[in-house]
């Protein structure tokens, strides 16, 4: 389907009027009647734009209506929040293990200085160190997940801003808006497209 601008439609209607005038003049041979055909009103008069005009904001409306990118963006935010909660659960446990290991190492030094056996304490330090390593790897995995989700979120925000700028640019060019970029953009800040 070919789309026409308002000016193109008006030009086509003017051509059609001229054709009508010629046809009427040819049939009736009456110049007065032919002039009426030439001066016939536009169809739909006041509703011309509704029936013939192009909605220059259609592409913007379609981008806003397409919720797939918004759903992806929301999914990234949920994933980040979930990873953040799990990471924040790991951190106090890791700090507690570190504190226990430090205390046990001090105990080992004290026991060694007294000449007492450190075998059981060393076993406990090794066990805690193993727990720390395992939990630290898990926390790193959550941290990585948060970072990767942050990159995706940042990219979606950046892509949306670029897309909005393109919409604003052509709307400004078509004189559908005369608002400055920063003011126009505020109306659409809540959308991801």
N, C-alpha and C positions, 0 to 999 in steps of 0.2 A: 504494500500500500504506500503510495507516494504522499508525502505531507507537503502542504503548500503554506507559505507565509501569508499573512493577511494581505500584504501588498500584491502578491501574486494572484490571490483570489479576486481582489478588486480589479486587477488588470484583466483577468479572464472574464469577469462579469461585464466589464466595459466592452470587451471584444464581442461578447455575446449580445450586448445591447446594440452595437453597431450592426451585427448580423441580423438582428430582429428588425432594425430600422430599414435595412436594405430589403429584407424579405417583405415587410409590410408595404414599403414604397413600390416594390415590384408588383405586388398583388393589387393594391388599391390605386396606385398612381396618385395618391393624395399625400402631399408633403406634410400637411398638418397632422394627419394620423400617424405618419411615419415618425415625426418628431415626438409624439407621445410615447412611442415604443422606445425611442432613444432616452427619454427622460423618466422612464419607469423607475420606481423606487427599488432599492436593494431588497432582496428577499430577507425577511425577518427583521429588517430595520434595526431596532435597538438591541436585538439579540444576535447581531451579526457575529460577534466574537464567539459566543457560545456555540454557534452552529458551524462556523467556518474557521475560526481562529485556532491557533496552535497554543496549547498550554505549555509555555516555555519552562515551567517548573516541573513538568512531568517526570523528567529524569531524576530530579532531586526527590520527588515524592516516591518514586519507585525505589530509590536507594533507602529511604527512610522506612518504607513498608517492608523491605526485605529484612527479616529478622534473623537470618542465619548467621551473619557475622556478629550480631549482638549476642546471640546464644553462645557462640564460640567464646566471645569475650567474657561473658558471665561464667562460662565453664572454666576458663583460665583463672579467673578470680577465685572461684570456689576451690580449685585445685591448690592454688597458692595458700589460701586460708587454711585448708586441711593440712598441708605440709607444714605450715607455720605452727599450728597447734601441736602437731606431733613433735616438731623440733623443740618447741618450748617445753614440752613434757620431758624431753631427753636431757636438756641442759641442767636442771637442778640435780638430776640423778648423776650425771657426769661430774658435777661439782662436788657432790657428796662422796663419790668414789675417789676423786682426787684427794679430798680431805682425809679420807680413811687411809689411803695409800701413804700420804705424807706422815700421818700419825704412826702408822705401822713401821715405816722406815726409821722414824725417830726411835721407836721402841726397839727395833733391831739393833741400832747403834748402842742404845742404853744396855740392852741385854748382852751384847758382845763385850762391852766395857766391863760388865760384871762377871763375865765368863760363863753366862748361862746359855742354854740351848735356844737357838733362834729358828729351829727347823719348822715348827708349827706356824710361826709368824710369817716366815718366808713363803710357806705354802699359801697362806691367806693373801699375801701380797701378789703372788703369781695368779691366784684365782681372781682377785679384784682387777689386776692388770688385764687379764683376759676379758673380763666383763666390760672394762673400760674400752678396750679396743673394739669389741663387738658393738657396743652402744655408740661409740664415736663414729664408726662406719655408718651406722644407721642414721645418726644425726647428720652426717655429711651428705647422705643420700637425700634427706629431707631438705637440707640447705640447697643442694643442687636443683631439686625440684622447684623450690621457691625462686631461685635465680632464673631457671628456664621459663617459668611462668611469667616472671617479671619482664623478660625479654619479649615474650609474645604479647603481653599486655601493652608494653611500650610501643611495639611495632603496630599494633592495631590502632592505638591512639594516633600515632604518627600518620599512618595510612589514611585514617578517617579525616584528619586535618587537611592532608593534601587533597583528598577527594572533595572535601567541602570547599577548599580554595578554588578548585577547578569549577565547581558548580557556581560559586560566587562570581568567578571571572566571566563565565559566559552569560550569566544573568545580568551582570553589570553591562556587558557588551550589548546585550539585547534590550537594555534599559528596563529590565523587569525589577531592578532594585537600584537605588542610588546610595544605599547605606555604605559606610566605610566597612572594611573587612572585619575589624574587631567587633563592631556592633552587630553586624549580620551574623557572625559566627556564634555569638552568645545564644541565639535562638536555637541553635542545633547542637550545643555542647553535650547534651544528654544522649545523643545518638552515636552509635558505632555503625559505620557503613563501609 
